[in-house]
Amino acid sequence: MPSHIALNPPKNECRQCWLHAYDSDEQHRSLGPREDCPACVDHMLNGHGDMIVT
């Protein structure tokens, strides 16, 4: 279960990026040791959309 910090990003932060940073092991569990996270790569290429906390 993600921590309280992982689920509550501060203002101007992306909810998904914050979750993946503070609950990285769980969010990336299914990936191989050198495999990139598809959700993280999508954010790097396409931006954060409406996931920024206001």
PASEBA-276856 format. One line per field, with one value per atom (N, C-alpha, C): x, y, z; atom name; chain; residue in three letters. Coordinates in Angstrom, 3 decimals, padded with zeros to 6 digits, always signed. Layout:
N
c1 <- (X  ...)
c2 <- (Y  ...)
c3 <- (Z  ...)
atom <- (CA  ...)
mol <- (A  ...)
type <- (ala  ...)
! end
This chain:
54
c1 <- (+000.847  +000.000  +000.893  +000.641  +001.448  +001.326  +002.377  +002.390  +001.517  +001.238  +000.477  +001.188  +002.499  +003.275  +003.107  +003.181  +003.076  +001.723  +000.684  -000.667  -001.097  -000.254  -000.626  +000.448  +000.562  +001.581  +001.261  +002.282  +002.051  +001.614  +001.176  +000.738  +001.838  +001.434  +002.300  +003.108  +002.803  +003.472  +002.492  +003.026  +002.220  +001.895  +000.633  +000.200  +000.906  +001.002  +001.632  +003.128  +003.804  +005.255  +005.559  +004.759  +004.960  +004.778  +003.716  +003.461  +004.602  +005.056  +006.125  +007.456  +007.655  +008.886  +008.867  +007.721  +007.652  +007.128  +006.723  +006.299  +006.884  +008.124  +008.776  +008.823  +009.198  +009.317  +008.007  +006.918  +005.614  +005.143  +005.315  +004.836  +005.600  +006.846  +007.687  +008.001  +007.250  +007.487  +007.492  +006.624  +006.485  +007.558  +008.389  +009.417  +010.699  +011.422  +012.725  +013.742  +014.938  +015.944  +016.368  +016.304  +016.713  +015.590  +014.382  +013.220  +012.634  +012.326  +011.724  +010.234  +009.717  +008.298  +007.544  +006.590  +005.847  +005.126  +004.569  +003.865  +004.839  +006.014  +007.016  +007.535  +007.779  +008.250  +007.194  +005.928  +004.849  +004.840  +005.026  +005.056  +006.236  +007.380  +008.560  +008.339  +007.652  +007.446  +006.236  +005.181  +003.895  +003.417  +004.167  +003.759  +002.828  +002.291  +001.537  +000.024  -000.408  -001.849  -002.490  -003.574  -004.328  -003.980  -002.787  -002.405  -001.654  -001.466  -000.769  -001.720  -001.289  -002.092  -002.165  -003.375  -003.554  -003.945)
c2 <- (-001.174  +000.000  +001.238  +002.181  +003.400  +004.182  +004.881  +005.688  +006.929  +007.564  +008.810  +009.856  +009.916  +010.881  +010.589  +009.325  +008.959  +009.316  +009.274  +009.532  +010.994  +011.843  +013.244  +014.200  +014.345  +015.242  +016.703  +017.515  +018.939  +019.662  +020.865  +021.718  +021.826  +021.829  +021.962  +020.707  +019.590  +018.328  +017.407  +016.526  +015.551  +014.377  +013.992  +012.893  +011.581  +011.280  +010.016  +010.025  +011.095  +011.169  +011.080  +011.765  +011.752  +010.332  +009.663  +008.293  +007.375  +007.488  +006.621  +006.922  +008.143  +008.489  +007.990  +008.123  +007.796  +006.392  +005.672  +004.280  +003.482  +003.793  +003.269  +001.744  +001.108  -000.354  -001.026  -000.567  -001.165  -000.810  +000.428  +000.880  +000.236  -000.113  -000.672  -002.156  -002.809  -004.207  -005.149  -004.930  -005.860  -005.681  -004.666  -004.380  -005.165  -005.443  -006.077  -005.087  -005.543  -004.684  -003.479  -003.576  -002.447  -001.976  -002.356  -002.018  -000.675  +000.185  +001.474  +001.318  +002.115  +002.119  +002.822  +002.149  +002.771  +004.054  +004.084  +005.285  +006.447  +006.175  +007.224  +007.734  +006.826  +007.213  +008.065  +007.670  +008.451  +009.869  +010.021  +011.358  +012.173  +011.539  +012.254  +012.733  +011.939  +012.277  +013.164  +012.965  +013.627  +014.601  +014.784  +015.714  +015.077  +015.893  +015.423  +015.605  +016.233  +016.411  +017.109  +016.548  +017.169  +016.550  +015.995  +015.322  +016.218  +017.472  +018.406  +018.876  +018.819  +019.263  +020.797  +021.299  +022.765  +023.260)
c3 <- (+000.000  +000.000  +000.000  -000.902  -000.941  +000.369  +000.698  +001.913  +001.748  +002.861  +002.857  +001.997  +002.089  +001.290  -000.197  -000.590  -002.001  -002.591  -001.772  -002.266  -002.164  -001.603  -001.395  -001.899  -003.212  -003.750  -003.431  -003.260  -003.008  -004.274  -004.097  -005.200  -006.258  -007.507  -008.681  -009.006  -008.351  -008.659  -009.385  -010.212  -010.935  -010.005  -009.963  -009.088  -009.433  -010.709  -011.111  -010.851  -011.208  -010.974  -009.485  -008.683  -007.234  -006.687  -007.127  -006.691  -007.105  -008.334  -008.823  -008.127  -007.690  -006.982  -005.536  -004.862  -003.440  -003.146  -004.180  -004.024  -005.201  -005.524  -006.716  -006.766  -005.684  -005.687  -006.082  -005.487  -005.783  -007.196  -007.596  -008.906  -010.056  -009.817  -010.871  -010.653  -009.797  -009.423  -010.621  -011.570  -012.699  -013.765  -013.620  -014.619  -014.353  -015.410  -015.279  -014.734  -014.398  -013.762  -014.605  -015.905  -016.752  -017.664  -017.329  -018.144  -017.708  -018.677  -018.375  -018.104  -017.196  -016.874  -018.011  -018.656  -019.752  -019.340  -018.141  -017.680  -017.489  -016.965  -016.767  -018.116  -019.034  -020.363  -021.055  -020.946  -021.549  -020.996  -019.704  -019.094  -019.609  -019.763  -020.261  -021.692  -022.485  -023.903  -024.147  -023.384  -023.670  -022.608  -021.570  -020.528  -019.509  -018.639  -017.490  -017.621  -018.679  -018.881  -017.711  -017.207  -016.113  -014.752  -014.632  -013.395  -012.406  -012.756  -011.858  -010.769  -009.526  -008.400  -008.413  -008.307  -008.296  -006.940)
atom <- (N  CA  C  N  CA  C  N  CA  C  N  CA  C  N  CA  C  N  CA  C  N  CA  C  N  CA  C  N  CA  C  N  CA  C  N  CA  C  N  CA  C  N  CA  C  N  CA  C  N  CA  C  N  CA  C  N  CA  C  N  CA  C  N  CA  C  N  CA  C  N  CA  C  N  CA  C  N  CA  C  N  CA  C  N  CA  C  N  CA  C  N  CA  C  N  CA  C  N  CA  C  N  CA  C  N  CA  C  N  CA  C  N  CA  C  N  CA  C  N  CA  C  N  CA  C  N  CA  C  N  CA  C  N  CA  C  N  CA  C  N  CA  C  N  CA  C  N  CA  C  N  CA  C  N  CA  C  N  CA  C  N  CA  C  N  CA  C  N  CA  C  N  CA  C  N  CA  C  N  CA  C  N  CA  C  N  CA  C)
mol <- (A  A  A  A  A  A  A  A  A  A  A  A  A  A  A  A  A  A  A  A  A  A  A  A  A  A  A  A  A  A  A  A  A  A  A  A  A  A  A  A  A  A  A  A  A  A  A  A  A  A  A  A  A  A  A  A  A  A  A  A  A  A  A  A  A  A  A  A  A  A  A  A  A  A  A  A  A  A  A  A  A  A  A  A  A  A  A  A  A  A  A  A  A  A  A  A  A  A  A  A  A  A  A  A  A  A  A  A  A  A  A  A  A  A  A  A  A  A  A  A  A  A  A  A  A  A  A  A  A  A  A  A  A  A  A  A  A  A  A  A  A  A  A  A  A  A  A  A  A  A  A  A  A  A  A  A  A  A  A  A  A  A)
type <- (met  met  met  pro  pro  pro  ser  ser  ser  his  his  his  ile  ile  ile  ala  ala  ala  leu  leu  leu  asn  asn  asn  pro  pro  pro  pro  pro  pro  lys  lys  lys  asn  asn  asn  glu  glu  glu  cys  cys  cys  arg  arg  arg  gln  gln  gln  cys  cys  cys  trp  trp  trp  leu  leu  leu  his  his  his  ala  ala  ala  tyr  tyr  tyr  asp  asp  asp  ser  ser  ser  asp  asp  asp  glu  glu  glu  gln  gln  gln  his  his  his  arg  arg  arg  ser  ser  ser  leu  leu  leu  gly  gly  gly  pro  pro  pro  arg  arg  arg  glu  glu  glu  asp  asp  asp  cys  cys  cys  pro  pro  pro  ala  ala  ala  cys  cys  cys  val  val  val  asp  asp  asp  his  his  his  met  met  met  leu  leu  leu  asn  asn  asn  gly  gly  gly  his  his  his  gly  gly  gly  asp  asp  asp  met  met  met  ile  ile  ile  val  val  val  thr  thr  thr)
! end
